[in-house]
Amino acid sequence: MTTPEEKPATDPQPKQELHQEDLNQIQDIAKKILNPNNDNPTMNEYILSTFAYIGTALMKMQTTNDRQATAKEIADDLTQKFETWVQNREAEKKKQEEAAQQTITDAAAEKKE
């Protein structure tokens, strides 16, 4: 076991902040895992938009004078985005159910004729 005094001078200090290069590396790894053949442009769009959001949030947190307020702002924004996504999913599901019901109703009406 080494003590701090015994550590070689070449040991890098832990990074306190993430930089754009770090995010780019993580983004590239995500692309290689989620879209290895680069054959799904939609997946690439999701990855790019997600990392753009993360980068903006990190920049805000690293440059703010009030981390608590900034964290709350980011959390509120994520909550709003999630709630909107859920509402859109529910509306789409309801629309599909109504279309399926209409198809059943139309088929039943055709059978009677």
Secondary structure, 3 states (H helix, E strand, C coil): CCCHHHCCCCCCCCCCCCCHHHHHHHHHHHHHHHCCCCCCHHHHHHHHHHHHHHHHHHHHHHHCCCHHHHHHHHHHHHHHHHHHHHHHHHHHHHHHHHHHHHHHHHHHHHHHC
